[in-house]
Amino acid sequence: MTNDDSPNVVPTDPAVPAPAEGHPPVEDTPPAPAPKGPSFGEKVSHLVKRLLLALIGVAILVIAYFILAAFVPRQWGERIGRLVDGSLTSGTFMGITFGVVCTLVPIVCFAMAVASWGRLKHVIGVLFLIVGVVFAIPNLLTLAVHSGTNNSAQIGRRLLEQNAPGFQGGTLVGAIIGAVIALVIVIFIVNYKVRGQKIKAVKHAVETE
């Protein structure tokens, strides 16, 4: 028999194994696209909103100062005078305490309001803003008494000088101390927030690989 007499063999594709019973065939699906981060315009808009919140807080303090300066410096002088009762030590200590607390808490609260703005429909930011304004009132009252020019401020200033010696100076020292401490806390808050954003970005990059 010659080679021409051999049967023609047609090559066939290898058989594809059928999927196991009970298991659907595996299909190749393209990977889901990675979610895009906020655009430059969104970042600018977010920053503008936070700056606007800070300006609103400052505006509230300014308005509160002028309202307090017009009506209550005398009552504030009488109130502090009764608490101190003419003691230089008590006046200085109370002034430092008011200065530290009523400067530290408002600055930190305003920073937290800006940092938390947008959560729970801005409720947390508004609460921080309100707490900051409330704690700032004693220092605003003392400033109104010290710097005011109306009759109420002049009477309140004489009452503080006579019945609460050292209170005004102590408040100034305490305000400086409170501002320095608040600055350190704000820097820590900012660094913590930036670090958290970097960690989230790294986790997201790892998950999308």
C-alpha positions in Angstrom: 0.0 0.0 0.0 1.3 3.4 -0.9 1.2 6.6 1.0 -1.6 7.8 -1.2 -3.8 4.9 -0.1 -3.6 5.9 3.7 -6.8 7.3 5.1 -7.1 11.1 5.5 -7.1 12.1 9.1 -8.8 15.4 9.8 -7.3 17.2 12.9 -9.8 18.1 15.5 -9.7 20.6 18.4 -9.1 19.1 21.8 -12.2 18.5 23.7 -13.1 21.2 26.2 -14.0 19.6 29.5 -17.6 20.2 30.6 -18.1 22.2 33.8 -18.7 20.1 36.8 -22.3 19.5 37.7 -23.7 22.1 40.0 -21.1 24.7 39.1 -21.7 27.4 36.5 -19.1 28.0 33.8 -16.4 30.3 34.8 -16.4 33.5 32.7 -13.6 36.0 32.5 -14.9 39.3 33.7 -12.9 42.5 33.4 -11.8 44.0 36.7 -14.0 46.8 38.0 -12.6 50.2 37.3 -11.0 51.9 40.4 -13.1 54.7 41.8 -11.8 58.1 41.0 -10.8 60.5 43.7 -12.3 64.0 44.1 -11.5 66.3 41.3 -9.5 69.5 41.7 -12.7 71.5 41.6 -14.3 69.4 44.3 -11.3 69.9 46.5 -11.4 73.6 46.0 -15.1 73.7 46.8 -14.5 71.7 49.9 -11.8 74.0 51.1 -13.9 77.1 50.4 -16.7 75.7 52.5 -14.4 75.1 55.4 -12.9 78.6 55.2 -16.4 80.0 55.0 -17.3 78.1 58.2 -14.2 79.6 59.9 -15.1 83.1 58.8 -18.7 82.6 60.1 -17.2 81.6 63.5 -15.1 84.7 63.6 -18.1 86.9 62.5 -20.2 85.4 65.3 -17.5 86.3 67.9 -17.2 89.8 66.6 -21.0 90.3 66.7 -21.1 88.8 70.2 -18.4 91.1 71.4 -20.2 94.3 70.3 -23.5 93.1 71.8 -21.8 92.2 75.1 -19.8 95.5 75.1 -23.0 97.5 74.7 -25.0 95.9 77.5 -23.2 93.9 80.2 -19.7 95.2 81.1 -20.9 96.6 84.4 -22.7 93.4 85.4 -19.5 91.4 84.5 -17.4 93.7 86.6 -19.8 93.3 89.6 -19.9 89.6 89.2 -16.2 89.0 89.1 -15.7 91.6 91.9 -18.0 89.6 94.2 -16.2 86.3 93.3 -12.7 87.7 93.9 -13.6 89.9 96.8 -10.5 92.1 96.6 -7.9 89.3 96.8 -4.9 89.8 94.4 -4.1 86.1 94.5 -7.6 85.0 93.8 -8.0 87.6 91.1 -4.8 86.5 89.3 -5.6 82.8 89.6 -9.2 83.3 88.4 -8.0 85.5 85.5 -5.4 82.9 84.4 -8.0 80.1 84.6 -10.6 82.1 82.6 -7.9 83.1 80.1 -6.7 79.5 79.5 -10.0 77.7 79.3 -11.9 80.4 77.4 -9.2 80.6 74.8 -8.2 77.0 74.5 -11.7 75.5 74.2 -13.0 78.0 71.5 -9.9 77.6 69.3 -10.0 73.8 69.5 -13.8 73.7 69.0 -13.5 75.9 65.9 -10.8 73.7 64.5 -12.9 70.6 65.2 -15.9 72.2 63.6 -13.9 72.8 60.4 -12.4 69.3 60.5 -15.8 67.6 61.0 -17.8 69.7 58.7 -19.9 67.6 56.4 -20.6 64.7 58.8 -24.1 63.9 60.0 -25.4 66.8 57.8 -23.1 69.3 59.5 -24.6 68.7 63.0 -21.3 67.9 64.6 -19.7 71.0 63.1 -22.5 73.2 64.3 -22.3 71.8 67.8 -18.6 72.4 68.0 -19.2 76.0 66.7 -21.8 76.7 69.4 -19.7 75.3 72.2 -16.7 77.4 71.0 -18.8 80.6 71.0 -20.2 79.9 74.5 -16.8 79.3 76.0 -15.4 82.5 74.4 -18.0 84.7 76.1 -16.1 85.3 79.4 -13.0 86.5 77.6 -15.1 88.7 75.3 -16.7 90.2 78.4 -13.4 90.9 80.0 -12.1 92.4 76.7 -15.3 94.6 76.5 -14.7 95.9 80.0 -11.0 96.5 79.4 -11.3 98.2 76.0 -14.8 99.6 76.1 -15.4 103.4 76.1 -19.1 103.6 77.1 -20.2 104.3 80.6 -21.0 100.6 81.3 -17.4 99.6 80.4 -15.8 102.3 82.4 -17.8 101.4 85.5 -17.1 97.7 85.0 -13.4 98.5 84.6 -13.3 100.4 87.9 -15.1 97.6 89.6 -12.5 95.1 88.4 -9.6 97.3 89.4 -11.0 97.8 92.9 -12.6 94.4 93.7 -10.8 92.0 91.4 -7.1 93.1 91.3 -5.0 91.0 89.0 -7.9 89.6 87.1 -7.4 91.5 83.8 -3.7 90.8 83.7 -4.2 87.2 84.6 -6.7 86.8 81.9 -4.2 88.1 79.3 -1.5 85.7 80.5 -4.0 82.8 80.5 -5.2 83.7 77.0 -1.6 83.6 75.7 -1.0 80.2 77.4 -4.3 78.8 76.1 -3.6 80.0 72.5 -0.2 78.2 72.5 -1.7 75.0 73.9 -4.6 75.2 71.4 -2.1 75.7 68.5 -0.3 72.5 69.5 -3.6 70.6 69.6 -4.7 72.0 66.3 -1.4 71.0 64.6 -1.9 67.5 66.1 -5.5 67.3 64.7 -4.3 68.4 61.3 -1.5 65.9 61.2 -3.8 63.1 62.4 -6.3 63.9 59.7 -3.7 64.1 57.0 -2.2 60.8 58.2 -5.6 59.1 58.1 -6.2 60.3 54.5 -2.8 58.9 53.4 -3.5 55.5 55.1 -6.9 55.4 53.3 -5.2 56.2 50.0 -2.6 53.4 50.5 -5.3 50.8 51.4 -7.4 51.8 48.4 -4.4 51.5 46.1 -3.6 48.0 47.5 -7.2 46.8 47.1 -7.4 48.0 43.5 -4.2 46.2 42.4 
